[in-house]
Amino acid sequence: MPLNINTIDYWENRFSSGDRENNRGRIQTKLFAKARIKYMKFEPGFSGTILDFGCGQGDAMPVYHSAYPNAKLIGMDISETAILKSREIYSKIATFMQGDYLDVVEVDVIIVSNVLEHLTDDLKVVSHLIYSQEP
């Protein structure tokens, strides 16, 4: 039987065991964020709210903060362990909340990086994220 990576238990284990860190997950997050910044065409003074949905341990936040120091940054992940670690490291530059797509608050920008491939119902999640933000 294949391992189901689409569960909270799976991700709790990855973050609490250190497996994700040992497999360079935190470095990958930073690299992806640096690559993504090139395509985010906001004015340098952008002061809106950016949500990193599936933020893991929040390692993209310094990248986003450097590019958009006036933006309000929020990280969200289903893993309570990941959120606790995010808060320990990056609470001075971002706010973090544990939850899933149904818990997303209204923001200006939602970043979903390295997440959709881990969702069983990715189209449902994306649809909710898009349409929950409409006025």
C-alpha positions in Angstrom: 0.0 0.0 0.0 1.5 3.4 -1.0 2.2 6.0 1.7 -0.5 8.7 1.8 1.4 12.0 2.0 -1.9 13.9 1.9 -2.6 13.7 5.7 -2.0 15.9 8.7 -0.3 12.9 10.4 2.2 12.5 7.6 3.2 16.2 7.8 3.2 16.3 11.6 5.7 13.4 11.5 7.8 15.1 8.8 8.2 18.3 10.8 8.4 16.8 14.3 11.0 14.1 13.3 13.3 16.5 11.6 13.0 14.5 8.4 12.0 17.5 6.3 15.0 19.5 7.5 17.4 16.6 7.0 16.2 16.3 3.4 16.8 20.0 2.7 13.1 21.0 2.7 13.9 24.3 4.4 16.5 25.2 1.8 14.2 24.2 -1.0 11.5 26.5 0.4 13.9 29.5 0.4 15.1 28.7 -3.1 11.6 28.5 -4.4 10.7 31.8 -2.8 13.7 33.5 -4.3 12.7 32.2 -7.7 9.1 33.3 -7.2 9.9 36.9 -6.2 11.1 37.5 -9.8 7.6 37.0 -11.0 5.8 39.0 -8.3 5.4 42.4 -9.9 4.2 44.5 -6.9 5.6 47.9 -6.3 8.5 48.0 -3.9 6.3 49.8 -1.4 3.5 47.2 -1.5 1.8 47.2 1.8 -0.9 44.6 1.3 -1.2 41.2 2.9 0.6 38.1 1.6 -0.5 34.7 2.7 1.9 31.8 2.2 -0.5 28.8 2.2 1.3 25.7 3.1 4.2 27.7 4.6 5.9 24.8 6.3 8.4 26.2 8.8 8.1 29.7 7.3 11.4 29.8 5.6 10.1 31.8 2.6 9.1 34.7 5.0 12.6 36.4 5.1 12.6 36.4 1.3 9.2 38.0 1.0 10.0 40.4 3.8 13.2 41.5 2.1 11.4 42.1 -1.2 8.3 43.7 0.4 9.2 45.1 3.8 5.9 47.0 4.1 3.7 43.9 3.4 1.9 42.1 6.2 3.0 38.4 6.0 0.9 35.5 7.1 2.0 31.8 7.0 -0.5 29.0 7.2 0.0 25.3 7.4 -1.9 22.2 8.5 0.9 21.1 10.7 0.8 22.5 14.2 4.5 21.5 14.7 5.5 23.5 11.6 3.6 26.5 12.8 5.2 26.4 16.2 8.6 26.2 14.6 7.7 29.1 12.3 6.7 31.3 15.2 9.9 30.5 17.1 12.1 31.6 14.2 10.1 34.3 12.2 7.5 35.8 14.5 9.1 39.2 14.2 8.4 39.4 10.5 5.2 37.3 10.1 2.1 36.0 11.7 1.5 32.2 11.6 -1.7 30.2 11.9 -2.5 26.5 11.8 -5.3 25.5 9.6 -6.5 24.3 6.2 -8.0 26.0 3.2 -11.3 26.5 5.0 -9.5 28.7 7.6 -8.0 31.1 5.1 -8.6 34.8 5.9 -9.1 37.5 3.4 -5.8 38.7 2.0 -4.4 40.5 -1.1 -2.1 37.7 -2.3 -2.1 34.0 -1.7 1.1 32.0 -2.5 0.7 28.3 -2.9 4.1 26.8 -3.5 4.9 23.1 -3.4 1.5 22.4 -1.9 -1.0 21.4 -4.7 0.8 18.1 -5.4 0.2 17.1 -1.8 -3.6 17.6 -2.0 -6.1 15.0 -2.8 -8.7 17.6 -3.7 -6.5 20.3 -5.3 -9.1 21.8 -7.6 -11.6 22.1 -4.7 -8.9 23.9 -2.6 -7.8 26.2 -5.4 -11.4 27.1 -6.2 -12.1 27.9 -2.6 -9.0 30.0 -2.3 -9.9 32.0 -5.4 -13.5 32.5 -4.7 -13.2 33.2 -0.9 -11.2 36.3 -1.8 -13.7 37.9 -4.1 -15.5 41.0 -2.8 
